[in-house]
Amino acid sequence: MSIHKREIHGVVVKRSGDKTASVLVTRNVLHPRYHKTVKRFKKYLIHDEKNELNVGDSVVAIECRPISKTKSFRLKKIVATGVK
């Protein structure tokens, strides 16, 4: 039995303590009344075991067991590095 785990794609906006990064995920949705595409944003805390993320990096995170009260995603891979 395979259980599908959610993957999120986002940009690191903050280094939030040890082994944690805050990732901003952007998604485009259709407005129900005006039928125009609008952006929706949500921030997730992700677990970065090796402390290798920097602000501006594009990352992919995968859902996992809850690591803390607010962390339930862990880093899968770094897609692109941000500008220093």
C-alpha atoms as one frame of an Amber mdcrd trajectory, in Angstrom:
protein
   0.000   0.000   0.000   1.538   3.293  -1.071   0.536   6.457   0.719   0.739
   9.649  -1.339   2.678  12.402   0.415   2.101  16.042  -0.503   4.937  17.971
  -2.103   5.158  21.741  -1.923   7.292  24.012  -4.116   8.311  27.355  -2.694
  10.960  29.950  -1.913  12.827  30.262   1.385  11.958  33.612   2.978  13.528
  33.165   6.416  15.909  30.978   8.388  13.745  30.182  11.406  16.022  28.820
  14.101  18.181  25.693  14.001  17.352  23.178  11.238  14.223  25.108  10.221
  13.357  27.339   7.289  10.217  29.288   6.428   9.027  28.657   2.865   6.525
  30.797   0.959   4.288  28.770  -1.367   2.423  30.626  -4.123  -0.567  29.184
  -5.941  -2.849  30.626  -8.607  -6.594  30.227  -8.139  -9.584  31.436 -10.099
 -11.616  34.106  -8.304 -15.168  32.789  -7.841 -16.956  36.002  -8.820 -14.594
  37.841 -11.171 -13.147  34.767 -12.945  -9.670  36.214 -12.836  -6.550  34.375
 -11.733  -5.320  35.642  -8.365  -2.310  34.625  -6.280  -2.695  33.012  -2.878
   0.229  32.685  -0.460   0.932  30.428   2.496   4.038  29.970   4.620   5.208
  26.576   5.857   7.990  25.668   8.262  10.168  22.911   6.833  12.822  20.751
   8.464  16.351  21.220   7.079  18.513  18.553   8.723  21.875  19.769   7.353
  21.232  23.541   7.700  21.980  24.010   3.994  19.176  26.410   3.013  19.615
  30.134   2.487  17.112  32.931   1.869  16.031  32.987  -1.780  16.499  29.271
  -2.499  13.772  27.479  -4.451  12.970  24.190  -2.750  10.743  21.134  -2.853
   9.498  19.831   0.502   7.656  16.597   1.231   5.073  15.879   3.898   6.222
  13.796   6.859   5.250  13.000  10.422   4.918  16.070  12.685   8.392  17.086
  13.815   7.095  19.842  16.092   3.866  21.728  16.695   4.112  23.601  13.378
   6.588  21.542  11.307   5.274  18.651   9.236   7.330  19.011   6.039  10.958
  18.131   5.399  13.338  19.227   2.680  13.382  16.955  -0.369  15.668  18.903
  -2.710  16.965  22.345  -3.555  15.834  23.309  -7.048  17.772  26.591  -7.394
  19.945  28.673  -5.113  19.112  32.294  -4.410  21.309  35.348  -4.854  23.619
  35.925  -1.886
